[in-house]
């Protein structure tokens, strides 16, 4: 579980760096766009964790 948490934190750290770079380049123009990117990322991570948990339960 700790490994998953570290991967999630690393994912959000990388996304933060990308958003900062894009903000400086003016490719992102509002905080709402950044929040949308983080929400999509969080949703994808949640779905992936749920799918992995379900798959693990089905196999055992």
C-alpha positions in Angstrom: 0.0 0.0 0.0 2.9 2.4 0.8 4.2 1.8 -2.7 0.9 2.9 -4.2 0.7 6.0 -2.1 4.3 7.0 -3.2 3.4 6.5 -6.8 0.3 8.6 -6.4 2.3 11.4 -4.7 4.9 11.2 -7.4 2.2 11.5 -10.1 0.7 14.6 -8.5 4.2 16.1 -8.0 5.0 15.6 -11.7 1.6 17.0 -12.7 2.3 20.1 -10.6 5.7 20.6 -12.3 4.0 20.3 -15.7 1.3 22.7 -14.7 3.8 25.2 -13.5 5.7 25.0 -16.8 2.6 25.3 -18.8 1.5 28.3 -16.7 4.8 30.1 -17.4 4.4 29.4 -21.1 0.8 30.7 -20.9 -0.6 27.4 -22.2 -2.8 27.2 -19.1 -4.7 30.4 -18.5 -6.8 29.8 -15.4 -6.8 27.9 -12.1 -9.9 26.1 -13.3 -8.0 24.4 -16.1 -5.4 23.2 -13.6 -8.1 22.0 -11.2 -9.7 20.1 -14.0 -6.4 18.3 -14.8 -6.0 17.4 -11.1 -9.6 16.1 -11.0 -9.2 14.0 -14.1 -5.9 12.6 -12.7 -7.6 11.8 -9.3 -10.5 10.1 -11.0 -8.2 8.0 -13.2 -6.2 6.9 -10.1 -9.4 6.1 -8.2 -10.8 4.0 -11.0 -7.4 2.2 -11.4 -7.2 1.4 -7.7 -10.9 0.1 -7.7 -10.3 -2.0 -10.7 -7.1 -3.5 -9.3 -8.9 -4.3 -6.0 -11.8 -5.9 -7.8 -9.6 -7.9 -10.0 -7.6 -9.1 -6.9 -10.8 -10.2 -5.2 -12.0 -12.0 -8.3 -8.8 -14.0 -8.6 -8.8 -15.2 -5.0 
